[in-house]
């Protein structure tokens, strides 16, 4: 449920992890090019991946990633993408939460949904299970991964999020976790057969087919 109801999961953590990944990659490329420029052959390139070095470099990765996603419109869109209710009309944006429709729905909740009203009341006994045991929800069994599965660059992912995840760039498809991955179907070639009717024939015209007599007497040798 966090991937649907928490703004950070919906629209912020995803691009910031991707940004860190891209800046890490750029750092690796820069170090390799520096060594190649100094005359080091490709087979002897060495990258320092000790904890101390990675710790020092990670500071810049995090700062650059923060600057890349620290955009007011992106943050607002992350809250707006957390939708609920009929036809997803209600979301966590300030505009939605303070709207007349939302406030009216809250006033009517004791009448329209008494059970939910009881659950959200402070110190409600219904908030806990009868025997005091911890209650597990279906999403608790989901395997969580901090990996970034996007195969699209950061700019494309940010554009995708800003569109409300309605726009999928050409050449990509949206995975089940919301990641943009390369559309493998674009690499497949399909044979296209055009109908022959109505197409004017071109070329050298009709030719008469004759038998090949070049090796007619071969058996006589």
MARBA-3410 file (N, C-alpha, C, O; in Angstrom, 1 decimal):
221
0.8,-1.2,0.0,0.0,0.0,0.0,0.9,1.3,0.0,0.4,2.3,-0.4 ~ 2.1,1.2,0.5,2.9,2.4,0.5,3.2,2.9,-0.9,3.4,4.1,-1.1 ~ 3.2,2.0,-1.9,3.4,2.5,-3.2,2.2,3.2,-3.8,2.3,3.7,-5.0 ~ 1.1,3.2,-3.1,-0.1,3.9,-3.6,-0.5,5.1,-2.7,-1.0,6.1,-3.2 ~ -0.2,5.0,-1.4,-0.7,6.0,-0.4,0.4,6.9,0.2,0.0,7.9,0.8
1.7,6.6,-0.1,2.7,7.5,0.5,3.4,8.3,-0.6,4.0,7.7,-1.5 ~ 3.3,9.6,-0.5,3.9,10.4,-1.6,5.4,10.1,-1.9,5.8,10.2,-3.1 ~ 6.2,9.9,-0.9,7.6,9.6,-1.1,7.8,8.4,-2.0,8.6,8.4,-2.9 ~ 7.0,7.3,-1.7,7.1,6.1,-2.5,6.6,6.3,-3.9,7.1,5.7,-4.9 ~ 5.5,7.1,-4.0,4.9,7.3,-5.3,5.7,8.1,-6.3,5.8,7.7,-7.5
6.2,9.2,-5.8,6.8,10.1,-6.8,8.2,10.7,-6.5,8.7,11.5,-7.2 ~ 8.8,10.3,-5.3,10.1,11.0,-4.9,11.2,10.0,-4.8,12.3,10.2,-5.4 ~ 11.0,8.9,-4.1,12.1,8.0,-3.9,12.6,7.3,-5.2,13.8,7.1,-5.4 ~ 11.7,7.1,-6.0,12.0,6.4,-7.3,13.0,7.3,-8.1,14.0,6.8,-8.5 ~ 12.7,8.5,-8.4,13.6,9.3,-9.2,14.9,9.7,-8.5,15.9,9.8,-9.1
14.8,9.8,-7.1,16.1,10.2,-6.4,17.0,9.0,-6.4,18.3,9.2,-6.5 ~ 16.5,7.8,-6.3,17.4,6.6,-6.4,18.0,6.5,-7.8,19.2,6.1,-8.0 ~ 17.2,6.8,-8.8,17.7,6.7,-10.2,18.7,7.8,-10.4,19.7,7.6,-11.1 ~ 18.5,9.0,-9.8,19.5,10.1,-9.9,20.8,9.7,-9.3,21.9,9.9,-9.9 ~ 20.8,9.1,-8.1,22.0,8.6,-7.5,22.7,7.6,-8.4,24.0,7.6,-8.5
22.0,6.7,-8.9,22.6,5.7,-9.8,23.3,6.3,-11.0,24.3,5.9,-11.4 ~ 22.6,7.3,-11.6,23.2,8.0,-12.8,24.5,8.7,-12.4,25.4,8.7,-13.2 ~ 24.5,9.4,-11.3,25.7,10.1,-10.9,26.8,9.2,-10.5,28.0,9.5,-10.7 ~ 26.5,8.0,-9.9,27.5,7.0,-9.7,28.1,6.6,-11.0,29.4,6.5,-11.1 ~ 27.3,6.3,-12.0,27.8,5.9,-13.3,28.7,6.9,-13.9,29.7,6.6,-14.5
28.2,8.2,-13.8,29.0,9.3,-14.4,30.4,9.4,-13.7,31.4,9.7,-14.4 ~ 30.4,9.2,-12.4,31.7,9.2,-11.7,32.6,8.1,-12.1,33.8,8.4,-12.3 ~ 32.1,6.9,-12.4,32.9,5.8,-12.8,33.5,6.1,-14.2,34.7,5.9,-14.4 ~ 32.6,6.6,-15.1,33.1,6.9,-16.5,34.2,8.0,-16.4,35.2,7.9,-17.1 ~ 34.0,9.0,-15.6,35.0,10.1,-15.5,36.3,9.5,-15.0,37.4,9.9,-15.5
36.3,8.7,-14.0,37.6,8.1,-13.5,38.3,7.3,-14.5,39.5,7.3,-14.7 ~ 37.5,6.5,-15.3,38.1,5.6,-16.3,38.7,6.5,-17.5,39.8,6.2,-17.9 ~ 38.0,7.5,-17.9,38.5,8.4,-18.9,39.7,9.1,-18.5,40.6,9.4,-19.3 ~ 39.8,9.5,-17.2,41.0,10.2,-16.7,42.2,9.3,-16.8,43.3,9.7,-17.2 ~ 42.0,8.0,-16.4,43.1,7.0,-16.5,43.5,6.8,-17.9,44.7,6.6,-18.3
42.6,6.7,-18.8,42.9,6.4,-20.3,43.6,7.6,-20.9,44.5,7.4,-21.7 ~ 43.2,8.8,-20.4,43.9,10.0,-21.0,45.3,10.1,-20.5,46.2,10.7,-21.2 ~ 45.6,9.5,-19.3,47.0,9.6,-18.8,47.9,8.5,-19.3,49.0,8.4,-19.0 ~ 47.3,7.6,-20.2,48.1,6.6,-20.9,47.9,5.2,-20.3,48.6,4.3,-20.8 ~ 47.1,5.0,-19.3,46.8,3.7,-18.8,46.0,2.9,-19.8,45.0,3.3,-20.3
46.5,1.7,-20.1,45.8,0.8,-21.0,44.5,0.3,-20.4,44.4,0.2,-19.1 ~ 43.5,-0.1,-21.2,42.2,-0.4,-20.7,42.2,-1.6,-19.7,41.5,-1.7,-18.8 ~ 43.1,-2.6,-20.0,43.2,-3.8,-19.2,43.8,-3.5,-17.8,43.7,-4.4,-16.9 ~ 44.4,-2.3,-17.6,45.1,-2.0,-16.3,44.3,-0.9,-15.6,44.8,-0.4,-14.5 ~ 43.1,-0.6,-16.0,42.4,0.5,-15.3,41.9,-0.1,-13.9,41.4,-1.2,-13.8
42.1,0.7,-12.9,41.7,0.3,-11.5,40.8,1.4,-10.9,41.1,2.6,-10.9 ~ 39.7,0.9,-10.4,38.8,1.8,-9.7,38.8,1.6,-8.2,38.7,0.4,-7.7 ~ 39.0,2.6,-7.5,39.1,2.5,-6.0,37.7,2.4,-5.4,36.9,3.4,-5.4 ~ 37.3,1.3,-4.9,36.0,1.1,-4.4,36.0,0.7,-2.9,35.2,0.0,-2.4 ~ 37.0,1.2,-2.2,37.1,1.0,-0.8,36.1,1.8,-0.1,35.5,2.8,-0.6
35.7,1.4,1.1,34.6,2.1,1.9,34.9,3.6,2.1,34.0,4.4,1.9 ~ 36.1,3.9,2.4,36.4,5.3,2.6,36.2,6.2,1.3,35.6,7.3,1.4 ~ 36.6,5.7,0.2,36.4,6.4,-1.1,35.0,6.5,-1.4,34.5,7.6,-1.8 ~ 34.2,5.4,-1.3,32.8,5.5,-1.6,32.1,6.4,-0.7,31.1,7.1,-1.1 ~ 32.5,6.4,0.6,31.8,7.3,1.6,32.0,8.7,1.2,31.1,9.5,1.3
33.2,9.1,0.8,33.5,10.5,0.5,32.8,10.9,-0.8,32.3,12.0,-0.9 ~ 32.8,10.0,-1.8,32.1,10.4,-3.1,30.6,10.4,-3.0,29.9,11.1,-3.7 ~ 30.1,9.6,-2.1,28.6,9.5,-2.0,28.0,10.8,-1.6,26.8,11.0,-1.9 ~ 28.7,11.6,-0.9,28.1,12.9,-0.4,27.7,13.7,-1.7,26.6,14.3,-1.7 ~ 28.6,13.8,-2.7,28.2,14.5,-3.9,27.1,13.9,-4.7,26.3,14.6,-5.3
27.0,12.5,-4.6,25.9,11.8,-5.3,24.6,12.3,-4.7,23.6,12.5,-5.4 ~ 24.6,12.3,-3.4,23.3,12.6,-2.7,22.9,14.1,-2.9,21.8,14.4,-3.1 ~ 23.9,15.0,-2.9,23.6,16.4,-3.1,23.1,16.7,-4.5,22.1,17.4,-4.6 ~ 23.7,16.1,-5.5,23.3,16.3,-6.9,21.9,15.7,-7.1,21.1,16.2,-7.8 ~ 21.7,14.5,-6.5,20.4,13.8,-6.6,19.3,14.7,-6.0,18.2,14.8,-6.5
19.6,15.3,-4.8,18.6,16.2,-4.1,18.3,17.4,-5.0,17.1,17.7,-5.1 ~ 19.3,18.0,-5.6,19.0,19.1,-6.5,18.2,18.7,-7.7,17.4,19.5,-8.2 ~ 18.4,17.5,-8.2,17.7,17.1,-9.4,16.2,16.9,-9.2,15.4,17.1,-10.1 ~ 15.8,16.5,-8.0,14.4,16.2,-7.7,13.8,17.3,-6.8,12.6,17.2,-6.5 ~ 14.5,18.2,-6.3,14.0,19.2,-5.4,13.2,20.3,-6.2,13.7,21.4,-6.3
12.1,19.9,-6.7,11.3,20.7,-7.6,9.9,20.8,-7.0,9.3,19.8,-6.7 ~ 9.3,22.0,-6.8,8.0,22.2,-6.2,6.9,21.4,-7.0,6.1,20.7,-6.3 ~ 6.9,21.5,-8.3,5.9,20.8,-9.0,6.0,19.3,-8.9,4.9,18.7,-8.9 ~ 7.2,18.8,-8.8,7.3,17.3,-8.7,6.8,16.9,-7.3,6.2,15.8,-7.3 ~ 7.1,17.6,-6.3,6.7,17.2,-4.9,5.1,17.3,-4.9,4.5,16.4,-4.3
4.5,18.4,-5.4,3.1,18.5,-5.4,2.4,17.3,-6.2,1.4,16.8,-5.8 ~ 3.1,17.0,-7.3,2.5,15.9,-8.1,2.6,14.5,-7.4,1.7,13.7,-7.6 ~ 3.6,14.3,-6.6,3.7,13.1,-5.8,2.6,13.0,-4.8,2.1,11.9,-4.6 ~ 2.1,14.1,-4.2,1.0,14.0,-3.3,-0.3,13.8,-4.1,-1.2,13.1,-3.7 ~ -0.4,14.4,-5.3,-1.6,14.3,-6.1,-1.8,12.9,-6.7,-2.9,12.5,-7.0
-0.7,12.2,-6.8,-0.7,10.8,-7.4,-1.2,9.8,-6.3,-1.5,8.7,-6.7 ~ -1.3,10.2,-5.1,-1.8,9.3,-4.0,-3.4,9.4,-4.0,-3.9,10.3,-3.3 ~ -4.0,8.6,-4.8,-5.5,8.7,-5.0,-6.2,7.6,-4.3,-5.7,6.6,-4.0 ~ -7.5,8.0,-4.0,-8.4,7.0,-3.4,-9.8,7.4,-3.6,-10.1,8.5,-4.2 ~ -10.8,6.6,-3.2,-12.2,6.9,-3.4,-12.7,6.5,-4.8,-11.9,6.0,-5.6
-13.9,6.8,-5.0,-14.6,6.5,-6.3,-13.9,7.3,-7.4,-13.8,8.5,-7.3 ~ -13.6,6.6,-8.5,-13.0,7.2,-9.6,-11.7,8.0,-9.3,-11.3,8.9,-10.0 ~ -11.1,7.7,-8.2,-9.8,8.3,-7.8,-9.9,9.8,-7.7,-9.0,10.5,-8.0 ~ -11.1,10.3,-7.3,-11.3,11.8,-7.2,-10.5,12.4,-6.1,-10.2,13.6,-6.1 ~ -10.3,11.7,-5.0,-9.7,12.2,-3.8,-8.2,11.8,-3.8,-7.9,10.7,-4.1
-7.4,12.8,-3.4,-5.9,12.5,-3.3,-5.3,13.3,-2.2,-6.1,14.0,-1.5 ~ -4.0,13.1,-2.0,-3.4,13.8,-0.8,-2.9,15.2,-1.1,-2.2,15.8,-0.3 ~ -3.3,15.8,-2.2,-2.8,17.1,-2.5,-3.6,18.1,-1.6,-4.7,17.8,-1.1 ~ -3.0,19.3,-1.3,-3.6,20.2,-0.4,-5.0,20.7,-1.0,-5.9,20.9,-0.2 ~ -5.0,20.8,-2.3,-6.3,21.3,-2.9,-7.4,20.3,-2.7,-8.5,20.6,-2.4
-7.1,19.0,-2.8,-8.1,17.9,-2.6,-8.5,17.8,-1.2,-9.7,17.7,-0.9 ~ -7.5,17.8,-0.3,-7.8,17.6,1.2,-8.6,18.7,1.8,-9.4,18.5,2.7 ~ -8.5,19.9,1.2,-9.2,21.1,1.8,-10.5,21.4,0.9,-11.1,22.5,1.1 ~ -10.8,20.6,-0.1,-11.9,20.9,-0.9,-13.3,20.7,-0.2,-13.3,20.0,0.8 ~ -14.3,21.3,-0.7,-15.6,21.2,-0.1,-16.1,19.8,-0.1,-16.7,19.3,0.8
-15.8,19.1,-1.2,-16.3,17.7,-1.4,-15.7,16.8,-0.3,-16.3,15.9,0.3 ~ -14.4,17.0,-0.1,-13.7,16.1,0.9,-14.2,16.4,2.3,-14.4,15.5,3.1 ~ -14.3,17.7,2.7,-14.8,18.1,4.0,-16.2,17.5,4.2,-16.6,17.1,5.3 ~ -17.1,17.6,3.2,-18.4,17.1,3.3,-18.4,15.6,3.5,-19.2,15.1,4.3 ~ -17.5,14.9,2.8,-17.5,13.4,2.9,-17.0,13.0,4.3,-17.5,12.0,4.9
-16.1,13.8,5.0,-15.7,13.5,6.3,-16.9,13.8,7.3,-17.0,13.0,8.3 ~ -17.7,14.8,7.1,-18.8,15.1,8.0,-19.9,14.0,7.9,-20.5,13.7,8.8 ~ -20.0,13.4,6.7,-21.0,12.4,6.5,-20.5,11.0,6.8,-21.3,10.0,6.8 ~ -19.2,10.8,7.1,-18.7,9.5,7.3,-19.4,8.7,8.4,-19.6,7.5,8.3 ~ -19.7,9.3,9.6,-20.4,8.5,10.6,-21.7,7.9,10.1,-22.2,6.9,10.6
-22.3,8.5,9.1,-23.6,8.0,8.6,-23.3,7.1,7.4,-24.0,6.0,7.2 ~ -22.4,7.4,6.5,-22.2,6.6,5.3,-21.3,5.4,5.5,-21.5,4.4,4.9 ~ -20.4,5.5,6.5,-19.5,4.3,6.8,-19.2,4.3,8.3,-18.1,4.7,8.7 ~ -20.1,3.8,9.1,-19.9,3.8,10.6,-18.7,3.0,11.0,-18.0,3.4,11.9 ~ -18.5,1.9,10.3,-17.3,1.0,10.7,-16.0,1.7,10.6,-15.2,1.7,11.4
-15.8,2.4,9.4,-14.6,3.1,9.2,-14.5,4.3,10.2,-13.4,4.6,10.7 ~ -15.6,4.9,10.5,-15.6,6.0,11.4,-15.1,5.6,12.8,-14.4,6.3,13.5 ~ -15.5,4.4,13.2,-15.1,3.8,14.5,-13.6,3.5,14.5,-12.9,3.7,15.5 ~ -13.1,3.0,13.3,-11.7,2.7,13.3,-10.8,3.9,13.3,-9.7,3.8,13.9 ~ -11.2,5.0,12.9,-10.3,6.2,12.8,-10.5,7.1,14.1,-9.8,8.1,14.2
-11.4,6.7,15.0,-11.6,7.5,16.2,-10.4,7.3,17.1,-9.9,6.1,17.2 ~ -9.9,8.3,17.8,-8.8,8.1,18.8,-9.2,7.2,19.9,-10.4,7.2,20.4 ~ -8.3,6.3,20.3,-8.5,5.4,21.4,-9.6,4.4,21.1,-10.3,3.9,22.1 ~ -9.9,4.1,19.9,-11.0,3.2,19.6,-10.5,1.8,19.8,-9.4,1.4,19.4 ~ -11.4,1.0,20.4,-11.0,-0.4,20.7,-11.0,-1.2,19.5,-10.4,-2.3,19.4
-11.6,-0.7,18.4,-11.6,-1.5,17.1,-10.3,-1.4,16.4,-10.0,-2.1,15.4 ~ -9.4,-0.5,16.8,-8.1,-0.4,16.2,-7.2,-1.5,16.4,-6.2,-1.7,15.7 ~ -7.5,-2.3,17.5,-6.6,-3.4,17.8,-7.4,-4.7,17.7,-8.6,-4.7,17.8 ~ -6.7,-5.8,17.5,-7.4,-7.1,17.4,-7.9,-7.5,18.7,-7.4,-7.0,19.7 ~ -8.8,-8.4,18.7,-9.5,-8.8,20.0,-8.5,-9.4,21.0,-8.6,-9.2,22.2
-7.5,-10.2,20.5,-6.6,-10.8,21.4,-5.3,-10.1,21.6,-4.4,-10.5,22.3 ~ -5.2,-8.9,21.0,-4.0,-8.0,21.2,-2.9,-8.4,20.3,-1.8,-7.8,20.3 ~ -3.1,-9.4,19.4,-2.0,-9.8,18.5,-1.9,-8.8,17.4,-2.8,-8.1,17.0 ~ -0.7,-8.8,16.8,-0.4,-7.8,15.7,-1.2,-8.3,14.5,-1.2,-9.5,14.2 ~ -1.8,-7.4,13.8,-2.6,-7.7,12.6,-1.7,-7.5,11.4,-1.1,-6.4,11.2
-1.6,-8.5,10.5,-0.8,-8.4,9.3,-1.8,-8.2,8.1,-2.8,-8.9,8.0 ~ -1.4,-7.3,7.3,-2.2,-7.1,6.1,-1.5,-7.7,4.9,-0.4,-8.1,4.9 ~ -2.3,-8.0,3.8,-1.7,-8.6,2.6,-0.4,-8.0,2.1,0.5,-8.7,1.7 ~ -0.3,-6.6,2.2,0.8,-6.0,1.6,2.1,-6.2,2.5,3.2,-5.9,2.1 ~ 1.9,-6.7,3.7,3.0,-7.0,4.6,3.9,-8.1,4.1,5.0,-8.2,4.5
3.3,-9.0,3.3,4.0,-10.1,2.8,4.7,-9.8,1.5,5.4,-10.7,0.9 ~ 4.6,-8.6,1.0,5.2,-8.3,-0.3,6.7,-8.1,-0.1,7.2,-7.6,0.9 ~ 7.5,-8.6,-1.1,8.9,-8.5,-1.0,9.3,-7.1,-1.5,9.0,-6.7,-2.6 ~ 9.9,-6.4,-0.6,10.3,-5.0,-1.0,11.7,-4.9,-1.5,12.6,-5.7,-1.1 ~ 11.9,-4.1,-2.5,13.2,-4.0,-3.1,13.6,-2.5,-3.3,12.7,-1.7,-3.6
14.8,-2.2,-2.9,15.2,-0.8,-3.0,15.9,-0.5,-4.4,16.4,0.6,-4.6 ~ 15.9,-1.6,-5.2,16.6,-1.4,-6.5,15.8,-0.5,-7.4,14.6,-0.3,-7.3 ~ 16.5,0.0,-8.4,15.9,0.9,-9.4,15.9,0.1,-10.7,16.9,-0.2,-11.3 ~ 14.7,-0.2,-11.2,14.5,-1.0,-12.4,14.4,-0.2,-13.7,14.3,-0.7,-14.8 ~ 14.4,1.2,-13.6,14.1,2.0,-14.7,15.3,1.8,-15.7,16.5,1.8,-15.3
14.9,1.7,-17.0,15.9,1.7,-18.1,15.9,3.0,-18.9,16.6,3.1,-19.9 ~ 15.1,4.0,-18.4,15.0,5.3,-19.0,15.9,6.3,-18.2,16.1,6.1,-17.0 ~ 16.4,7.3,-18.9,17.2,8.3,-18.2,16.3,9.1,-17.2,15.1,9.1,-17.3 ~ 17.0,9.8,-16.3,16.3,10.6,-15.2,15.3,11.6,-15.8,14.2,11.7,-15.3 ~ 15.7,12.3,-16.9,14.8,13.3,-17.4,13.5,12.7,-17.9,12.5,13.3,-17.8
13.6,11.5,-18.5,12.4,10.9,-19.0,11.5,10.4,-17.9,10.3,10.5,-18.0 ~ 12.1,9.9,-16.8,11.3,9.4,-15.7,10.6,10.6,-15.0,9.5,10.5,-14.6 ~ 11.3,11.7,-14.9,10.7,12.9,-14.3,9.5,13.4,-15.1,8.5,13.8,-14.6 ~ 9.7,13.4,-16.4,8.6,13.8,-17.3,7.4,12.8,-17.2,6.3,13.3,-17.2 ~ 7.7,11.5,-17.0,6.7,10.5,-16.8,5.9,10.8,-15.6,4.6,10.7,-15.6
6.6,11.1,-14.5,5.9,11.4,-13.2,5.1,12.7,-13.3,3.9,12.7,-12.8 ~ 5.6,13.7,-13.9,4.9,15.0,-14.0,3.7,14.9,-14.8,2.7,15.7,-14.6 ~ 3.6,13.9,-15.7,2.4,13.7,-16.5,1.3,12.9,-15.7,0.2,12.6,-16.3 ~ 1.6,12.6,-14.4,0.7,11.8,-13.7,0.8,10.3,-14.0,-0.2,9.6,-13.8 ~ 1.9,10.0,-14.6,2.2,8.6,-15.1,1.2,8.2,-16.2,1.0,7.0,-16.4
0.7,9.2,-16.8,-0.2,8.9,-18.0,0.5,8.9,-19.3,0.1,8.2,-20.2 ~ 1.7,9.6,-19.3,2.4,9.6,-20.6,3.6,8.6,-20.5,4.4,8.7,-19.6 ~ 3.6,7.7,-21.4,4.7,6.8,-21.5,5.5,7.1,-22.8,5.0,7.0,-23.9 ~ 6.8,7.5,-22.7,7.6,7.9,-23.9,7.7,6.7,-24.9,7.6,5.6,-24.6 ~ 7.8,7.1,-26.1,8.0,6.2,-27.2,9.2,5.3,-27.0,10.3,5.8,-26.7
9.0,4.0,-27.2,10.2,3.1,-27.0,10.2,2.5,-25.6,11.1,1.6,-25.3 ~ 9.3,2.9,-24.7,9.3,2.4,-23.3,7.9,1.8,-23.0,6.9,2.2,-23.6 ~ 7.9,0.9,-22.0,6.6,0.5,-21.5,6.7,0.6,-20.0,7.8,0.6,-19.4 ~ 5.6,0.7,-19.3,5.6,0.8,-17.8,5.4,-0.6,-17.2,4.5,-1.3,-17.5 ~ 6.4,-0.9,-16.3,6.4,-2.2,-15.7,5.3,-2.2,-14.5,4.7,-1.2,-14.3
5.1,-3.4,-13.9,4.1,-3.5,-12.9,4.4,-2.6,-11.7,3.5,-2.2,-10.9 ~ 5.7,-2.3,-11.4,6.1,-1.5,-10.3,6.2,0.0,-10.6,6.6,0.8,-9.8 ~ 5.8,0.3,-11.9,5.8,1.7,-12.3,7.1,2.1,-13.0,7.2,3.3,-13.4 ~ 8.0,1.2,-13.1,9.3,1.6,-13.7,9.1,1.6,-15.2,8.3,1.0,-15.8 ~ 9.9,2.4,-15.9,9.9,2.5,-17.3,11.0,1.6,-17.9,12.2,1.8,-17.6
10.7,0.6,-18.7,11.6,-0.3,-19.2,11.5,-0.2,-20.8,10.5,0.1,-21.3 ~ 12.6,-0.6,-21.4,12.6,-0.6,-22.9,11.6,-1.6,-23.4,11.5,-2.7,-23.0 ~ 10.9,-1.1,-24.4,9.9,-2.0,-25.1,10.6,-2.9,-26.0,11.0,-2.5,-27.1 ~ 10.7,-4.2,-25.6,11.4,-5.1,-26.5,10.7,-5.4,-27.8,11.3,-5.8,-28.7 ~ 9.4,-5.1,-27.9,8.7,-5.3,-29.1,9.2,-4.4,-30.2,9.0,-4.7,-31.4
9.8,-3.3,-29.8,10.3,-2.4,-30.8,11.5,-2.9,-31.6,11.8,-2.5,-32.7 ~ 12.1,-3.9,-31.0,13.3,-4.5,-31.6,12.9,-5.7,-32.6,13.8,-6.2,-33.3 ~ 11.7,-6.1,-32.6,11.3,-7.2,-33.4,10.8,-6.7,-34.7,10.1,-5.7,-34.8 ~ 11.2,-7.5,-35.7,10.8,-7.1,-37.1,9.7,-8.1,-37.6,9.8,-9.3,-37.5 ~ 8.7,-7.5,-38.1,7.6,-8.3,-38.6,7.5,-8.2,-40.1,7.6,-7.1,-40.7
7.3,-9.3,-40.7,7.1,-9.4,-42.2,5.8,-8.7,-42.6,4.7,-9.1,-42.1 ~ 5.9,-7.8,-43.5,4.7,-7.1,-43.9,4.4,-7.5,-45.4,5.3,-7.3,-46.2 ~ 3.2,-8.1,-45.6,2.9,-8.6,-46.9,1.8,-7.6,-47.5,0.7,-7.5,-46.9 ~ 2.1,-7.0,-48.6,1.2,-6.1,-49.3,0.3,-6.9,-50.3,0.8,-7.7,-50.9 ~ -0.9,-6.5,-50.4,-1.8,-7.2,-51.3,-1.3,-6.9,-52.8,-0.9,-5.7,-53.0
-1.5,-7.9,-53.6,-1.0,-7.7,-55.0,-2.1,-7.0,-55.9,-1.8,-6.5,-57.0 ~ -3.3,-7.0,-55.4,-4.4,-6.5,-56.2,-4.2,-5.0,-56.3,-4.0,-4.3,-55.3 ~ -4.4,-4.5,-57.5,-4.3,-3.0,-57.7,-2.9,-2.5,-57.8,-2.8,-1.3,-58.0 ~ -1.9,-3.4,-57.8,-0.5,-2.9,-57.9,0.0,-3.1,-59.3,-0.1,-4.2,-59.8 ~ 0.5,-2.1,-59.9,1.0,-2.2,-61.3,2.3,-2.9,-61.3,3.2,-2.6,-60.6
2.4,-3.9,-62.2,3.6,-4.7,-62.3,4.7,-3.9,-63.0,4.4,-3.1,-63.9 ~ 5.9,-4.0,-62.5,7.0,-3.3,-63.1,8.2,-4.3,-63.3,8.2,-5.4,-62.7 ~ 9.2,-3.9,-64.1,10.3,-4.8,-64.3,10.5,-5.0,-65.8,10.3,-4.0,-66.6 ~ 11.1,-6.1,-66.2,11.4,-6.3,-67.6,10.3,-7.0,-68.4,10.4,-7.3,-69.6 ~ 9.1,-7.1,-67.8,8.0,-7.7,-68.5,8.0,-9.2,-68.5,8.8,-9.8,-67.7
7.2,-9.8,-69.3,7.1,-11.2,-69.3,8.3,-11.8,-70.0,8.8,-11.3,-71.0 ~ 8.8,-13.0,-69.5,9.9,-13.7,-70.1,9.5,-15.2,-70.3,8.8,-15.7,-69.5 ~ 10.0,-15.8,-71.4,9.8,-17.2,-71.6,10.8,-18.0,-70.9,12.0,-17.8,-71.0 ~ 10.3,-19.1,-70.2,11.2,-20.0,-69.5,11.6,-21.1,-70.4,10.7,-21.8,-71.0 ~ 12.9,-21.3,-70.5,13.4,-22.4,-71.3,14.3,-23.3,-70.5,14.9,-22.9,-69.5
14.4,-24.6,-70.8,15.2,-25.5,-70.1,16.7,-25.3,-70.3,17.1,-24.8,-71.3 ~ 17.5,-25.5,-69.2,18.9,-25.3,-69.2,19.6,-26.5,-70.0,19.5,-27.6,-69.5 ~ 20.2,-26.2,-71.1,20.9,-27.3,-71.9,22.4,-27.3,-71.8,23.0,-27.9,-72.6 ~ 22.9,-26.6,-70.9,24.4,-26.4,-70.8,25.1,-27.8,-70.5,26.1,-28.0,-71.0 ~ 24.4,-28.6,-69.6,25.0,-29.9,-69.3,24.2,-31.0,-69.8,24.1,-32.1,-69.2
23.6,-30.9,-71.0,22.7,-31.9,-71.6,23.5,-33.1,-71.9,23.0,-34.2,-71.7 ~ 24.8,-33.0,-72.5,25.5,-34.2,-72.9,26.6,-34.6,-71.8,27.6,-35.2,-72.2 ~ 26.4,-34.2,-70.5,27.4,-34.5,-69.5,27.7,-36.0,-69.3,28.8,-36.4,-69.1 ~ 26.6,-36.9,-69.5,26.8,-38.3,-69.3,27.6,-39.0,-70.4,28.1,-40.1,-70.2 ~ 27.8,-38.3,-71.5,28.6,-38.9,-72.6,30.1,-38.8,-72.3,30.8,-39.5,-73.0
30.5,-38.0,-71.4,32.0,-37.9,-71.1,32.5,-39.0,-70.3,33.7,-39.1,-70.0
END
